[in-house]
Amino acid sequence: MPLTAQGPRISVMLNGEVVNEIDLTTWKDGKLNPDGIWDAEMARRPTVDRDALQRRAALARASSFEK
């Protein structure tokens, strides 16, 4: 499962197919989702720590499945 990071863009491939992509520049505010919806769970967490990338990627993955 290759994980590719090119600047602010991150993509994940599985079985030769891109299964998730995220552009970290879409997060303009650490307390809002990219669609502008306030997220109470994200608001109470620090915006910068060692697990921030994993949380952001998980949220992006979840929101991509909701569309």
MMTF fields as JSON, N, C-alpha, C and O atoms, coordinates in Angstrom:
{
  "mmtfVersion": "1.0.0",
  "mmtfProducer": "UNKNOWN",
  "numBonds": 267,
  "numAtoms": 268,
  "numGroups": 67,
  "numChains": 1,
  "numModels": 1,
  "chainsPerModel": [1],
  "groupsPerChain": [67],
  "chainIdList": ["A"],
  "bondAtomList": [4, 2, 8, 6, 12, 10, 16, 14, 20, 18, 24, 22, 28, 26, 32, 30, 36, 34, 40, 38, 44, 42, 48, 46, 52, 50, 56, 54, 60, 58, 64, 62, 68, 66, 72, 70, 76, 74, 80, 78, 84, 82, 88, 86, 92, 90, 96, 94, 100, 98, 104, 102, 108, 106, 112, 110, 116, 114, 120, 118, 124, 122, 128, 126, 132, 130, 136, 134, 140, 138, 144, 142, 148, 146, 152, 150, 156, 154, 160, 158, 164, 162, 168, 166, 172, 170, 176, 174, 180, 178, 184, 182, 188, 186, 192, 190, 196, 194, 200, 198, 204, 202, 208, 206, 212, 210, 216, 214, 220, 218, 224, 222, 228, 226, 232, 230, 236, 234, 240, 238, 244, 242, 248, 246, 252, 250, 256, 254, 260, 258, 264, 262],
  "bondOrderList": [1, 1, 1, 1, 1, 1, 1, 1, 1, 1, 1, 1, 1, 1, 1, 1, 1, 1, 1, 1, 1, 1, 1, 1, 1, 1, 1, 1, 1, 1, 1, 1, 1, 1, 1, 1, 1, 1, 1, 1, 1, 1, 1, 1, 1, 1, 1, 1, 1, 1, 1, 1, 1, 1, 1, 1, 1, 1, 1, 1, 1, 1, 1, 1, 1, 1],
  "groupList": [{"groupName": "MET", "atomNameList": ["N", "CA", "C", "O"], "elementList": ["N", "C", "C", "O"], "formalChargeList": [0, 0, 0, 0], "bondAtomList": [1, 0, 2, 1, 3, 2], "bondOrderList": [1, 1, 2], "singleLetterCode": "M", "chemCompType": "L-PEPTIDE LINKING"}, {"groupName": "PRO", "atomNameList": ["N", "CA", "C", "O"], "elementList": ["N", "C", "C", "O"], "formalChargeList": [0, 0, 0, 0], "bondAtomList": [1, 0, 2, 1, 3, 2], "bondOrderList": [1, 1, 2], "singleLetterCode": "P", "chemCompType": "L-PEPTIDE LINKING"}, {"groupName": "LEU", "atomNameList": ["N", "CA", "C", "O"], "elementList": ["N", "C", "C", "O"], "formalChargeList": [0, 0, 0, 0], "bondAtomList": [1, 0, 2, 1, 3, 2], "bondOrderList": [1, 1, 2], "singleLetterCode": "L", "chemCompType": "L-PEPTIDE LINKING"}, {"groupName": "THR", "atomNameList": ["N", "CA", "C", "O"], "elementList": ["N", "C", "C", "O"], "formalChargeList": [0, 0, 0, 0], "bondAtomList": [1, 0, 2, 1, 3, 2], "bondOrderList": [1, 1, 2], "singleLetterCode": "T", "chemCompType": "L-PEPTIDE LINKING"}, {"groupName": "ALA", "atomNameList": ["N", "CA", "C", "O"], "elementList": ["N", "C", "C", "O"], "formalChargeList": [0, 0, 0, 0], "bondAtomList": [1, 0, 2, 1, 3, 2], "bondOrderList": [1, 1, 2], "singleLetterCode": "A", "chemCompType": "L-PEPTIDE LINKING"}, {"groupName": "GLN", "atomNameList": ["N", "CA", "C", "O"], "elementList": ["N", "C", "C", "O"], "formalChargeList": [0, 0, 0, 0], "bondAtomList": [1, 0, 2, 1, 3, 2], "bondOrderList": [1, 1, 2], "singleLetterCode": "Q", "chemCompType": "L-PEPTIDE LINKING"}, {"groupName": "GLY", "atomNameList": ["N", "CA", "C", "O"], "elementList": ["N", "C", "C", "O"], "formalChargeList": [0, 0, 0, 0], "bondAtomList": [1, 0, 2, 1, 3, 2], "bondOrderList": [1, 1, 2], "singleLetterCode": "G", "chemCompType": "PEPTIDE LINKING"}, {"groupName": "ARG", "atomNameList": ["N", "CA", "C", "O"], "elementList": ["N", "C", "C", "O"], "formalChargeList": [0, 0, 0, 0], "bondAtomList": [1, 0, 2, 1, 3, 2], "bondOrderList": [1, 1, 2], "singleLetterCode": "R", "chemCompType": "L-PEPTIDE LINKING"}, {"groupName": "ILE", "atomNameList": ["N", "CA", "C", "O"], "elementList": ["N", "C", "C", "O"], "formalChargeList": [0, 0, 0, 0], "bondAtomList": [1, 0, 2, 1, 3, 2], "bondOrderList": [1, 1, 2], "singleLetterCode": "I", "chemCompType": "L-PEPTIDE LINKING"}, {"groupName": "SER", "atomNameList": ["N", "CA", "C", "O"], "elementList": ["N", "C", "C", "O"], "formalChargeList": [0, 0, 0, 0], "bondAtomList": [1, 0, 2, 1, 3, 2], "bondOrderList": [1, 1, 2], "singleLetterCode": "S", "chemCompType": "L-PEPTIDE LINKING"}, {"groupName": "VAL", "atomNameList": ["N", "CA", "C", "O"], "elementList": ["N", "C", "C", "O"], "formalChargeList": [0, 0, 0, 0], "bondAtomList": [1, 0, 2, 1, 3, 2], "bondOrderList": [1, 1, 2], "singleLetterCode": "V", "chemCompType": "L-PEPTIDE LINKING"}, {"groupName": "ASN", "atomNameList": ["N", "CA", "C", "O"], "elementList": ["N", "C", "C", "O"], "formalChargeList": [0, 0, 0, 0], "bondAtomList": [1, 0, 2, 1, 3, 2], "bondOrderList": [1, 1, 2], "singleLetterCode": "N", "chemCompType": "L-PEPTIDE LINKING"}, {"groupName": "GLU", "atomNameList": ["N", "CA", "C", "O"], "elementList": ["N", "C", "C", "O"], "formalChargeList": [0, 0, 0, 0], "bondAtomList": [1, 0, 2, 1, 3, 2], "bondOrderList": [1, 1, 2], "singleLetterCode": "E", "chemCompType": "L-PEPTIDE LINKING"}, {"groupName": "ASP", "atomNameList": ["N", "CA", "C", "O"], "elementList": ["N", "C", "C", "O"], "formalChargeList": [0, 0, 0, 0], "bondAtomList": [1, 0, 2, 1, 3, 2], "bondOrderList": [1, 1, 2], "singleLetterCode": "D", "chemCompType": "L-PEPTIDE LINKING"}, {"groupName": "TRP", "atomNameList": ["N", "CA", "C", "O"], "elementList": ["N", "C", "C", "O"], "formalChargeList": [0, 0, 0, 0], "bondAtomList": [1, 0, 2, 1, 3, 2], "bondOrderList": [1, 1, 2], "singleLetterCode": "W", "chemCompType": "L-PEPTIDE LINKING"}, {"groupName": "LYS", "atomNameList": ["N", "CA", "C", "O"], "elementList": ["N", "C", "C", "O"], "formalChargeList": [0, 0, 0, 0], "bondAtomList": [1, 0, 2, 1, 3, 2], "bondOrderList": [1, 1, 2], "singleLetterCode": "K", "chemCompType": "L-PEPTIDE LINKING"}, {"groupName": "PHE", "atomNameList": ["N", "CA", "C", "O"], "elementList": ["N", "C", "C", "O"], "formalChargeList": [0, 0, 0, 0], "bondAtomList": [1, 0, 2, 1, 3, 2], "bondOrderList": [1, 1, 2], "singleLetterCode": "F", "chemCompType": "L-PEPTIDE LINKING"}],
  "groupTypeList": [0, 1, 2, 3, 4, 5, 6, 1, 7, 8, 9, 10, 0, 2, 11, 6, 12, 10, 10, 11, 12, 8, 13, 2, 3, 3, 14, 15, 13, 6, 15, 2, 11, 1, 13, 6, 8, 14, 13, 4, 12, 0, 4, 7, 7, 1, 3, 10, 13, 7, 13, 4, 2, 5, 7, 7, 4, 4, 2, 4, 7, 4, 9, 9, 16, 12, 15],
  "groupIdList": [1, 2, 3, 4, 5, 6, 7, 8, 9, 10, 11, 12, 13, 14, 15, 16, 17, 18, 19, 20, 21, 22, 23, 24, 25, 26, 27, 28, 29, 30, 31, 32, 33, 34, 35, 36, 37, 38, 39, 40, 41, 42, 43, 44, 45, 46, 47, 48, 49, 50, 51, 52, 53, 54, 55, 56, 57, 58, 59, 60, 61, 62, 63, 64, 65, 66, 67],
  "secStructList": [7, 7, 3, 3, 3, 3, 6, 6, 3, 3, 3, 3, 3, 3, 6, 6, 3, 3, 3, 3, 3, 3, 3, 4, 4, 4, 7, 7, 1, 6, 6, 5, 7, 6, 6, 1, 7, 5, 7, 2, 2, 2, 2, 6, 1, 7, 1, 1, 1, 6, 6, 2, 2, 2, 2, 2, 2, 2, 2, 2, 2, 2, 2, 2, 2, 2, 7],
  "xCoordList": [0.855, 0.0, 0.901, 1.267, 1.266, 2.112, 1.378, 0.222, 2.079, 1.598, 2.529, 3.739, 1.978, 2.782, 2.43, 1.262, 3.451, 3.26, 4.074, 5.294, 3.388, 4.036, 3.562, 2.479, 4.393, 3.973, 2.779, 2.827, 1.695, 0.521, -0.437, -1.464, -0.111, -1.006, -0.53, 0.662, -1.46, -1.161, -2.114, -3.314, -1.568, -2.428, -2.048, -0.907, -3.036, -2.866, -3.318, -4.4, -2.469, -2.805, -2.979, -2.271, -3.924, -4.171, -4.447, -5.33, -3.709, -3.845, -3.7, -4.416, -2.777, -2.509, -3.523, -3.447, -4.465, -5.5, -5.484, -5.359, -5.61, -5.67, -6.998, -8.066, -6.923, -8.142, -8.449, -9.56, -7.46, -7.697, -6.7, -5.516, -7.186, -6.339, -6.789, -7.974, -5.829, -6.154, -5.206, -4.024, -5.734, -4.942, -5.036, -6.084, -3.951, -3.973, -4.185, -4.481, -4.042, -4.293, -5.78, -6.154, -6.644, -8.08, -8.496, -9.588, -7.655, -7.943, -7.4, -6.21, -8.267, -7.874, -7.893, -7.219, -8.668, -8.815, -8.742, -9.389, -7.967, -7.8, -9.041, -9.082, -10.045, -11.264, -12.421, -13.479, -12.239, -13.299, -12.884, -11.707, -13.85, -13.611, -13.459, -13.856, -12.894, -12.735, -14.035, -14.013, -15.167, -16.45, -17.009, -18.1, -16.256, -16.664, -17.507, -17.912, -17.777, -18.585, -17.704, -16.625, -18.183, -17.453, -17.509, -18.576, -16.383, -16.294, -15.909, -14.781, -16.829, -16.598, -15.42, -14.638, -15.284, -14.173, -12.835, -11.88, -12.762, -11.515, -11.226, -10.063, -12.259, -12.068, -11.433, -10.72, -11.673, -11.113, -9.722, -9.1, -9.235, -7.914, -6.884, -7.235, -5.625, -4.593, -4.489, -4.684, -4.181, -4.091, -2.737, -2.611, -1.733, -0.41, 0.104, 0.357, 0.248, 0.896, 1.275, 1.051, 1.834, 2.35, 1.254, 1.53, 0.029, -1.058, -1.99, -2.981, -1.687, -2.587, -2.801, -3.932, -1.749, -1.879, -2.805, -3.638, -2.665, -3.512, -4.976, -5.846, -5.26, -6.652, -7.211, -8.348, -6.417, -6.88, -7.156, -8.166, -6.265, -6.452, -7.692, -8.439, -7.919, -9.108, -10.385, -11.355, -10.388, -11.557, -11.801, -12.942, -10.732, -10.884, -11.405, -12.252, -10.897, -11.338, -12.824, -13.582, -13.232, -14.636, -15.52, -16.589, -15.086, -15.919, -15.98, -16.982, -14.939, -14.977, -15.959, -16.519, -16.184, -17.145, -18.576, -19.507, -18.767, -20.11, -20.685, -21.898, -19.846, -20.306, -20.991, -21.437],
  "yCoordList": [-1.169, 0.0, 1.232, 1.715, 1.749, 2.941, 4.206, 4.447, 4.972, 6.282, 7.31, 7.256, 8.25, 9.25, 10.636, 11.023, 11.382, 12.764, 13.664, 13.535, 14.577, 15.544, 16.924, 17.369, 17.594, 18.874, 18.651, 17.785, 19.416, 19.262, 18.162, 17.935, 17.479, 16.431, 15.061, 14.759, 14.234, 12.879, 11.93, 12.189, 10.829, 9.83, 8.445, 8.19, 7.563, 6.188, 5.27, 5.437, 4.298, 3.323, 1.95, 1.588, 1.196, -0.161, -0.999, -0.667, -2.068, -2.932, -2.133, -2.383, -1.177, -0.396, 0.688, 1.314, 0.925, 1.923, 2.951, 2.587, 4.231, 5.276, 5.142, 5.227, 4.932, 4.75, 5.971, 6.108, 6.859, 8.054, 9.127, 8.851, 10.342, 11.505, 12.627, 12.768, 13.419, 14.558, 15.7, 15.484, 16.9, 18.106, 18.884, 19.446, 18.915, 19.529, 21.038, 21.649, 21.648, 23.094, 23.417, 24.58, 22.386, 22.647, 22.964, 23.488, 22.66, 23.01, 24.406, 24.582, 25.378, 26.772, 27.105, 28.036, 26.343, 26.58, 25.227, 24.274, 25.133, 23.873, 23.375, 22.224, 24.209, 23.818, 23.505, 23.072, 23.715, 23.472, 22.382, 22.249, 21.608, 20.662, 21.454, 22.618, 20.849, 21.579, 22.129, 23.131, 21.495, 21.979, 23.133, 23.629, 23.567, 24.711, 24.359, 25.247, 23.085, 22.661, 22.563, 21.971, 23.156, 23.112, 21.71, 21.098, 21.198, 19.846, 19.938, 20.308, 19.606, 19.745, 18.9, 19.342, 17.696, 16.846, 17.442, 17.445, 17.945, 18.561, 19.845, 20.175, 20.57, 21.847, 21.665, 22.552, 20.547, 20.365, 19.728, 19.588, 19.346, 18.729, 19.753, 20.715, 19.537, 20.432, 20.303, 19.22, 21.407, 21.367, 20.85, 20.412, 20.895, 20.421, 19.467, 19.868, 18.225, 17.236, 16.057, 16.09, 15.038, 13.936, 13.112, 12.417, 13.174, 12.393, 13.225, 12.703, 14.495, 15.375, 14.88, 14.889, 14.453, 13.985, 12.779, 12.696, 11.845, 10.658, 11.021, 10.463, 11.949, 12.359, 13.055, 12.8, 13.935, 14.654, 13.68, 13.799, 12.724, 11.756, 10.906, 10.611, 10.511, 9.718, 10.499, 9.946, 11.784, 12.611, 12.775, 12.73, 12.965, 13.115, 11.829, 11.855, 10.703, 9.41, 9.211, 8.758, 9.548, 9.411, 10.318, 9.903, 11.552, 12.484, 12.097, 12.373, 11.465, 11.052, 9.914, 9.793, 9.077, 7.993, 8.49, 7.834, 9.632, 10.165, 10.803, 10.991, 11.137, 11.84, 10.903, 11.327],
  "zCoordList": [0.0, 0.0, 0.0, 1.072, -1.16, -1.232, -0.774, -1.12, -0.007, 0.452, -0.153, 0.064, -0.911, -1.593, -1.083, -1.063, -0.67, -0.234, -1.146, -1.238, -1.817, -2.686, -2.262, -2.64, -1.47, -0.916, -0.013, 0.861, -0.2, 0.658, 0.203, 0.843, -0.895, -1.413, -0.969, -1.035, -0.518, -0.072, -0.79, -0.878, -1.303, -1.952, -1.445, -1.06, -1.458, -1.007, -2.136, -2.697, -2.458, -3.495, -2.865, -1.924, -3.394, -2.96, -4.197, -4.989, -4.367, -5.553, -6.85, -7.82, -6.863, -8.067, -8.373, -9.43, -7.483, -7.702, -6.567, -5.398, -6.913, -5.897, -5.157, -5.763, -3.837, -3.046, -2.18, -1.667, -2.017, -1.216, -1.608, -1.808, -1.715, -1.969, -1.06, -0.757, -0.634, 0.214, -0.132, -0.399, -0.124, -0.305, 1.003, 1.322, 1.751, 3.073, 3.023, 4.05, 1.854, 1.76, 1.83, 1.982, 1.72, 1.81, 3.238, 3.455, 4.212, 5.605, 5.869, 6.129, 5.801, 6.043, 7.523, 7.963, 8.294, 9.725, 10.418, 9.983, 11.484, 12.18, 12.885, 13.321, 13.007, 13.719, 12.783, 13.238, 11.479, 10.496, 9.526, 9.193, 9.077, 8.0, 6.702, 6.649, 5.654, 4.392, 3.82, 3.104, 4.12, 3.612, 4.446, 4.166, 5.48, 6.29, 7.5, 8.25, 7.701, 8.847, 10.083, 10.05, 11.175, 12.434, 12.997, 13.038, 13.429, 13.962, 15.434, 15.759, 16.312, 17.756, 18.221, 19.063, 17.688, 18.109, 17.682, 18.458, 16.457, 15.998, 16.756, 16.99, 17.142, 17.833, 19.202, 19.671, 19.844, 21.188, 21.175, 22.228, 20.015, 19.904, 19.411, 18.729, 19.759, 19.237, 17.717, 17.165, 17.049, 15.587, 15.115, 13.972, 15.97, 15.576, 16.653, 17.788, 16.282, 17.132, 16.252, 15.042, 16.834, 16.016, 15.339, 14.36, 15.834, 15.249, 14.366, 13.856, 14.183, 13.43, 12.004, 11.518, 11.332, 9.955, 9.874, 8.972, 10.809, 10.79, 10.987, 10.318, 11.898, 12.121, 10.894, 10.498, 10.288, 9.098, 7.958, 7.265, 7.766, 6.692, 6.946, 6.013, 8.192, 8.531, 8.26, 7.743, 8.607, 8.344, 6.856, 6.397, 6.111, 4.661, 4.049, 3.156, 4.531, 4.012, 4.316, 3.458, 5.526, 5.901, 5.069, 4.621, 4.858, 4.089, 2.623, 1.964, 2.091, 0.682, 0.465, -0.624, 1.469, 1.336, 1.49, 1.024, 2.134, 2.346, 1.096, 1.006, 0.135, -1.079, -2.035, -3.101]
}
